[in-house]
Amino acid sequence: MNEKIYRRTKEIPLIIPENAVVVPGSRAIDTPFAKKNHVALYAPIIIKYRDGKSDAATVLEESLR
């Protein structure tokens, strides 16, 4: 597990690493109001990196459509 947080800066946009498989997720906000009201922000989550096996599965899925 990489356990790395990618962030944008004023100068550099957020860059998702090549071959990353990304799913929608959320990240809690650490303020009293947000904690009280269970507020979170959208955050893309990298669940894995593509490899030969995932490429083969993608090709199979596309051919079945």
Protein Blocks (a to p, Z undefined) as FASTA:
>chain_A
ZZiacdddfklccdddehiacdddddddddfklmmnopacdddddfbdcdfklmmmmmmm
mmmZZ
